[in-house]
Amino acid sequence: MSTLTIGALAKSAEVGVETVRYYQRRGLLAANGAHRGAFRVYGMDEVARLRFIRRAQALGFSLDEVAELLALDEETDRERARAFAQAKIADVESRIRQLEEMRSALQGLVSCCEHTEAPAPCPILHTLANAAEPPARE
C-alpha cells in the first residue's frame, strides 16, 4: 500500500494542506494517520475520501451534508442517498428560480434606464436607493 505525507495526500486529491487539516478538524477525515517516524502517513482510502468530499461539494452539498453522506453505506443506504440528492435538486431548482427573478428585475431596470431621458434620475440607482419601483417611463 502506498503511503503519503499530508502534502502528498493533499496534492493527490487536488486540495491544499490546510483544507486537509480543516476536514480533519470537522471530522470528515481521520486526524490521526499512521505514523512513520515523525510523520503521519495516509493511504489511498484517505485520497478517495477527499475526492468524495470534493465531488459532493461540486454538486452543491454543504460540509454538514457531506458528513451525512459519508456516514451512509453504499450497499444499504440507497434510498437515503437518493433522498439527499432529490432534496439537493429541489434546492438547486429554487435557487434557479431566484436567479431568474433577479435577472428579470435587472433586465427591467436596464430597459427602463435605456428609455428614461436625463434629467430624470437613473432608474437603477433610484430603485436601489428607495426600494421602490423605478420611475414610470414617459
C-alpha positions in Angstrom: 0.0 0.0 0.0 1.3 3.4 -0.9 1.8 5.8 2.0 1.5 9.6 1.6 2.5 12.5 3.8 -0.2 15.2 4.3 1.3 17.2 1.5 1.3 14.3 -1.0 -2.2 13.4 0.2 -3.4 17.0 -0.5 -1.7 17.1 -3.9 -3.2 13.7 -4.8 -6.7 14.9 -4.0 -6.1 18.4 -5.6 -6.7 20.3 -2.3 -4.4 22.3 -0.1 -2.8 21.0 3.1 -4.9 23.5 5.2 -8.0 22.0 3.5 -7.0 18.5 4.7 -6.4 19.8 8.2 -9.8 21.7 8.2 -11.6 18.5 7.1 -9.8 16.7 9.9 -10.9 19.2 12.4 -14.5 18.9 11.0 -14.3 15.1 11.4 -14.7 14.4 7.7 -11.2 12.8 7.6 -9.4 11.0 10.3 -6.9 13.3 12.0 -4.6 10.5 13.1 -2.9 8.9 10.2 -0.5 6.1 10.8 3.0 7.3 12.0 6.2 6.7 10.0 8.9 8.1 12.1 8.0 11.7 13.0 5.4 12.0 10.1 1.8 10.9 9.8 1.2 9.0 6.7 -2.0 8.4 4.8 -3.2 5.9 2.2 -5.4 5.7 -0.8 -8.6 5.4 1.4 -7.9 9.0 2.5 -7.4 10.1 -1.1 -10.7 8.5 -2.1 -12.4 10.2 0.9 -11.0 13.6 0.0 -12.1 13.1 -3.6 -15.6 12.1 -2.5 -15.8 15.3 -0.4 -14.7 17.5 -3.3 -17.2 15.8 -5.8 -20.0 16.2 -3.3 -19.2 19.9 -2.8 -19.1 20.4 -6.5 -22.7 19.2 -6.6 -23.6 21.8 -4.0 -23.6 19.7 -0.8 -22.5 21.6 2.3 -19.8 20.1 4.5 -22.5 19.1 7.0 -24.4 17.3 4.2 -21.2 15.7 3.1 -20.7 14.4 6.6 -24.1 12.8 6.5 -23.4 11.3 3.0 -20.1 9.9 4.2 -22.0 8.1 7.0 -24.1 6.3 4.5 -23.4 2.8 3.4 -23.0 2.3 -0.4 -24.8 -1.0 -0.3 -27.6 -0.4 2.1 -28.4 3.3 2.1 -29.5 3.8 -1.5 -32.9 5.3 -0.5 -31.4 7.8 1.9 -28.7 8.8 -0.7 -31.4 9.3 -3.3 -33.4 11.4 -0.8 -30.3 13.6 -0.2 -29.9 14.0 -4.0 -33.6 14.8 -4.5 -33.5 17.4 -1.8 -30.4 19.0 -3.4 -32.2 19.1 -6.8 -35.1 20.9 -5.1 -32.7 23.4 -3.6 -30.9 24.0 -6.9 -34.3 24.5 -8.7 -35.3 27.0 -6.0 -32.0 28.9 -6.5 -32.5 28.9 -10.3 -36.0 30.4 -9.8 -34.5 33.1 -7.6 -31.8 33.9 -10.1 -34.3 34.1 -12.9 -36.3 36.6 -10.9 -33.2 38.6 -10.3 -32.4 38.6 -14.0 -35.9 39.7 -14.9 -35.8 42.5 -12.4 -32.4 43.7 -13.6 -33.5 43.4 -17.3 -36.5 45.6 -16.4 -34.2 48.2 -14.7 -31.8 48.3 -17.7 -34.7 48.7 -20.1 -36.1 51.5 -18.1 -32.7 53.1 -17.9 -32.3 52.9 -21.6 -35.7 54.7 -22.2 -35.5 57.3 -19.5 -34.3 60.7 -20.6 -31.9 62.7 -18.5 -32.6 64.9 -16.2 -34.8 62.2 -14.7 -33.0 60.2 -12.0 -31.3 56.9 -13.1 -34.0 54.3 -12.5 -31.4 51.7 -11.4 -29.9 53.9 -8.7 -33.3 55.4 -7.8 -34.7 51.9 -7.2 -31.7 50.7 -5.2 -31.8 53.9 -3.0 -35.5 53.9 -2.5 -36.5 50.2 -2.6 -39.4 51.3 -4.8 -40.4 50.7 -8.4 -38.4 52.7 -10.9 -40.0 55.9 -12.1 -42.6 55.4 -14.8 -41.3 55.8 -18.4 -42.8 58.6 -20.4 
